[in-house]
Amino acid sequence: MSLTNFSAIDLSQFPTPDLIEPLSFEDIKRAIVEDYQQRFPDAQLNYVSDPVIKLIETFAYRELLIRQRINEGAEAVLLAKASGEELDFLGQRFGVTRAVLASQPTDEAEGKLIKESDERFRTRIKLALEGFSTAGPTGAYAYHCFKASSHIQDVFIEAPEFVMQLPPDELVGSLPAGTMLLQNTYDAGLEQPVPGDVAITLLSDETDGTPSEQVLATVLAALNQDDVRPLTDRINLLKPAIKTFTIKAKLHLYPGFNSDDVYQAVYAECENWLKQRQKFGHDISLSGLYAVLHGAGVQRVELQSPSADIFVADKEVAHCQSIEIGVEAQRDV
């Protein structure tokens, strides 16, 4: 199974926990006014310009800031909400540190480090407990693949399947008593599968998603360590099947919108959507593309390519080669 399916719990889709309090300035102000009126029942607060009202609004705003700070502190200890340095501290609890992807040259002597994104780092933290086992479980294999190379974006892990069956009658007499034959019923993409084989398909952030030979060698070496690989397992690394496509569309805008601003916003949203979809088993649907292209100010979309939904199997990945978005002249509604 793929990492995407293994990590079925999408933390970003969780409802906001009760620990995070919904905030309202008006509710806080109303509570302070009611408390004040209970303490001073004869007080008249009929005008918004009353100095007492202004003080109450000041107190309410300051209390709102304090409560917001409490909410932010609570979010910083939640894996689904933490980011930046807070996420780094959460990773330390599980012995996971943020990977350094590259060093960007700057005027400073040490240069600027390009580090792993919060999303990828959060995924590795979720898998950290699986990593305490050897790489027999699916989650442990996924964890060690991600740990081995920062280029790995997704993994699909499976094994060939076999069944025991009786030998043909014409061979029974020439075989020892009780002999059974092992028949392969599913090869998991391997040419000559044997019991103990593990097939791991890797998706990389290189080019179209196909991992380079260097990445494959790095991951294979990491998985074959004595304290990682179970003694009876045989690791086989595979490259994914890539389904390439292009996006070509025309946007018709409502009057009054700046075409350059709309183009840049839609293009960025399209890139982000494609990045999220470039995983094993993630289809490219026309309905999803239309939703992404219908940004603010877009009246109508003419989607020329792709012309149909792109269905992606478990070990396949859809990769967009280019995005061509044209903006047509505005017309009156």
C-alpha positions in Angstrom: 0.0 0.0 0.0 1.1 3.6 -0.5 2.1 6.0 2.1 -0.8 8.1 1.2 -3.2 5.3 2.0 -1.2 4.1 5.0 -1.5 7.5 6.6 -5.2 7.5 6.2 -5.6 10.1 9.0 -5.3 13.5 7.4 -4.6 15.8 10.3 -5.5 18.9 8.3 -9.1 17.6 8.1 -9.6 17.2 11.8 -12.2 19.5 13.4 -10.8 22.2 15.6 -10.4 20.7 19.1 -12.1 22.2 22.1 -8.7 23.2 23.4 -8.8 25.9 20.8 -11.4 28.4 21.9 -13.4 30.3 19.3 -13.0 34.1 19.9 -15.4 37.0 19.6 -14.7 40.5 20.6 -18.4 41.2 20.9 -19.0 38.2 23.2 -16.1 39.3 25.5 -17.3 42.9 25.5 -20.9 41.8 26.3 -19.7 39.7 29.2 -17.7 42.6 30.7 -20.7 44.9 30.3 -23.0 42.4 32.1 -20.5 42.0 34.9 -20.2 45.8 35.2 -23.9 46.2 35.4 -24.2 43.6 38.0 -21.7 45.4 40.2 -23.1 48.8 39.5 -26.9 48.3 38.8 -27.5 52.1 38.8 -24.9 52.8 36.1 -26.2 54.2 32.8 -24.3 52.9 29.7 -26.5 54.3 27.0 -23.9 56.0 24.8 -21.0 54.4 22.9 -18.9 57.5 23.6 -19.2 56.9 27.4 -15.7 56.7 28.9 -16.7 53.5 30.7 -17.7 51.9 27.4 -14.4 52.9 25.9 -12.5 51.3 28.8 -14.6 48.2 28.5 -13.8 48.0 24.8 -10.1 48.4 25.6 -10.3 45.6 28.2 -12.2 43.4 25.8 -9.6 43.9 23.1 -6.7 43.2 25.5 -8.4 40.0 26.7 -9.0 39.0 23.1 -5.3 39.3 22.5 -4.5 37.2 25.5 -6.9 34.5 24.6 -5.5 34.4 21.0 -2.0 34.0 22.4 -3.3 31.1 24.5 -4.8 29.5 21.4 -1.6 29.9 19.5 0.3 28.3 22.4 -2.1 25.4 22.3 -1.8 25.0 18.6 2.0 24.9 18.9 1.9 21.6 20.7 -0.5 19.9 18.2 1.1 18.1 15.3 -1.7 19.1 13.0 -1.3 22.8 13.7 2.4 23.3 14.7 4.7 24.9 12.2 8.3 26.2 12.0 10.3 25.9 15.1 7.3 24.6 17.1 7.2 21.6 14.7 10.9 21.1 15.1 10.5 20.7 18.9 7.6 18.2 18.4 9.9 16.2 16.1 12.6 16.1 18.8 10.1 14.2 21.0 10.2 11.3 18.5 13.9 11.6 17.6 13.1 13.2 14.2 14.9 16.2 12.9 14.1 18.4 9.9 16.2 17.4 6.9 18.4 19.9 5.2 17.8 19.7 1.4 20.5 22.0 0.1 22.6 25.1 0.8 21.8 28.2 -1.1 24.8 30.5 -1.7 24.6 33.9 -0.1 26.9 36.7 0.9 27.3 35.1 4.3 30.1 32.5 4.8 27.8 29.6 5.7 25.1 30.3 3.1 21.4 29.8 3.6 20.1 26.3 4.3 17.1 25.0 2.4 15.2 22.8 4.8 12.4 20.2 4.5 8.9 21.6 4.3 6.5 21.5 7.3 4.2 19.2 5.4 6.8 16.6 4.6 8.4 16.9 8.1 5.0 16.4 9.7 4.5 13.2 7.7 7.8 11.8 8.9 6.9 12.6 12.5 3.6 10.8 12.1 5.6 7.7 10.9 8.2 8.0 13.6 6.7 5.4 16.0 6.6 2.9 13.0 10.3 3.4 12.7 11.0 1.9 16.1 10.2 -1.4 14.5 12.4 -3.0 11.9 11.3 -2.4 8.4 8.9 -5.4 8.3 5.7 -3.3 8.8 4.5 -1.2 5.9 4.8 2.0 8.0 8.3 1.2 9.0 9.4 0.8 5.4 7.8 4.1 4.6 9.6 5.8 7.5 13.0 4.5 6.6 12.5 5.4 2.9 11.7 9.0 3.8 14.6 9.1 6.3 17.1 7.8 3.7 16.6 10.5 1.1 15.0 13.9 1.2 14.0 13.4 -2.4 11.3 10.8 -1.6 7.8 12.2 -1.8 5.7 9.0 -1.6 6.1 5.3 -1.5 4.0 2.3 -2.5 4.8 -0.9 -0.6 3.6 -4.4 -1.3 4.7 -8.0 -1.6 4.1 -10.8 -4.1 1.5 -13.4 -3.1 1.7 -17.2 -3.3 -0.6 -20.1 -2.7 0.2 -23.8 -1.9 -1.3 -26.4 -4.2 -1.0 -30.1 -4.8 1.3 -31.3 -7.7 -0.2 -32.7 -10.9 -1.1 -36.4 -10.7 1.5 -37.3 -13.2 4.2 -35.9 -10.9 3.0 -37.3 -7.6 4.9 -40.6 -8.0 8.2 -38.9 -8.7 8.0 -36.5 -5.7 8.5 -37.1 -2.0 5.4 -37.8 0.0 3.6 -34.6 1.1 5.3 -32.4 -1.5 3.4 -29.2 -2.2 3.9 -26.7 -5.0 4.2 -22.9 -4.5 2.3 -20.9 -7.1 2.7 -17.2 -7.6 -0.7 -15.5 -7.8 0.5 -11.8 -7.8 4.0 -10.7 -8.8 3.9 -7.1 -7.3 5.6 -5.9 -10.5 8.6 -8.2 -10.0 10.0 -10.4 -12.9 10.9 -13.4 -10.8 9.2 -13.1 -7.4 10.0 -15.4 -4.5 8.7 -15.6 -1.0 10.3 -12.9 1.2 10.4 -10.3 -1.6 9.3 -6.8 -0.8 8.4 -4.4 -3.7 8.8 -0.7 -2.9 7.9 1.8 -5.6 9.5 5.2 -4.9 8.2 8.7 -6.0 10.9 11.4 -6.1 10.8 15.1 -6.4 13.2 14.9 -9.3 12.1 15.7 -12.9 8.8 13.9 -13.5 8.9 11.9 -10.3 11.2 9.1 -11.4 13.9 8.6 -8.8 17.5 8.8 -10.0 19.9 5.9 -9.7 21.7 7.7 -6.9 18.5 8.0 -4.9 17.6 4.4 -5.5 21.1 3.3 -4.3 20.9 5.5 -1.2 17.5 4.2 -0.2 18.5 0.6 -0.9 21.6 0.9 1.2 19.5 2.4 4.1 16.9 -0.4 4.0 19.5 -3.2 3.8 21.1 -2.2 7.1 21.2 -5.1 9.5 19.2 -3.2 12.2 16.5 -2.2 9.6 15.8 -5.1 7.3 14.3 -8.3 8.6 16.6 -11.2 8.0 14.2 -13.0 5.6 13.2 -10.0 3.5 14.6 -9.2 0.1 14.2 -5.5 -0.9 13.3 -4.6 -4.5 13.1 -0.9 -5.4 10.9 0.0 -8.4 10.3 3.1 -10.4 6.8 4.5 -10.8 4.7 4.5 -14.0 4.3 8.2 -14.9 1.3 9.4 -16.8 2.1 12.8 -18.3 -0.3 15.4 -19.4 -0.5 19.1 -20.1 -3.0 21.8 -19.0 -4.2 24.2 -21.5 -7.1 26.5 -20.7 -8.7 29.9 -21.5 -10.1 32.1 -18.8 -12.9 34.6 -19.5 -13.1 37.3 -16.9 -15.8 39.5 -15.5 -15.4 43.2 -16.2 -13.3 45.2 -13.7 -10.7 42.5 -12.9 -7.0 42.9 -13.7 -6.1 40.1 -16.1 -2.5 39.9 -14.8 -3.6 39.5 -11.2 -6.2 36.9 -12.0 -3.7 35.0 -14.2 -1.0 34.9 -11.4 -3.5 33.9 -8.7 -5.0 31.1 -10.8 -1.6 29.8 -12.0 -0.3 29.7 -8.5 -3.4 27.9 -7.3 -3.1 25.4 -10.2 0.5 24.7 -9.3 -0.3 24.1 -5.7 -3.2 21.8 -6.6 -1.0 19.7 -8.9 1.7 19.4 -6.3 -0.9 17.9 -3.9 -2.1 15.5 -6.6 1.3 14.2 -7.6 1.1 11.1 -5.4 0.4 7.5 -6.0 -3.2 6.7 -6.9 -4.3 10.4 -7.1 -6.6 10.9 -10.2 -6.6 14.2 -12.1 -10.3 15.0 -12.5 -11.8 17.6 -14.8 -14.1 18.7 -12.0 -11.1 19.4 -9.8 -9.3 21.4 -12.5 -12.4 23.5 -13.3 -12.7 24.3 -9.6 -9.1 25.4 -9.4 -9.2 27.5 -12.6 -12.4 29.2 -11.5 -10.6 31.7 -9.4 -11.9 35.1 -8.3 -12.9 37.2 -11.3 -13.2 34.2 -13.7 -16.6 34.0 -15.4 -16.0 31.0 -17.6 -13.3 28.4 -18.3 -12.5 26.7 -21.6 -10.5 23.7 -20.7 -8.8 22.3 -23.8 -6.4 19.8 -22.2 -6.8 17.4 -20.6 -10.1 16.4 -22.3 -11.0 13.6 -19.9 -10.4 12.5 -16.4 -7.0 10.9 -15.9 -7.3 7.8 -13.8 -4.2 6.7 -11.9 -3.5 3.3 -10.5 -1.9 2.5 -7.1 1.7 2.5 -8.5 1.1 5.3 -11.1 1.6 9.0 -10.8 0.1 11.8 -12.9 2.7 14.5 -13.9 1.9 17.8 -15.5 4.5 18.7 -18.1 3.3 22.3 -18.7 0.6 24.8 -17.8 -0.7 27.1 -20.5 -3.4 29.5 -19.3 -4.7 32.3 -21.5 -6.8 35.2 -20.5 -9.4 36.3 -23.0 -10.7 39.9 -23.3 -13.3 40.9 -20.8 -16.9 41.3 -21.9 -19.9 42.9 -20.4 -22.3 40.6 -18.5 
